[in-house]
Amino acid sequence: MKLFLDACRIIYLIESHQQQGQNTRSLITQALQNNAQLVIS
């Protein structure tokens, strides 16, 4: 499985925007637990 992350999701994660940052962090954590590859454009 591959998880493609848009640049704005990475910005949310880095800048810790409240809800968006939490959602992104959760999504990435779940993906990594399922051995997914993370892909950034």
QUIBEL-V829224 format. One line per field, one symbol per residue. phi: phi as a letter, one per 20 degrees, with the letter a starting at -180 (. if undefined). psi: psi as a letter, one per 20 degrees, with the letter a starting at -180 (. if undefined). A space follows every 10 residues. Layout:
phi = ???
psi = ???
This chain:
phi = .cdedfgfff fgffelggff ffffgfffff fffelfeecc e
psi = qpoppqhhhh ggggilpegg gggggggggg ghhjkqpppp .
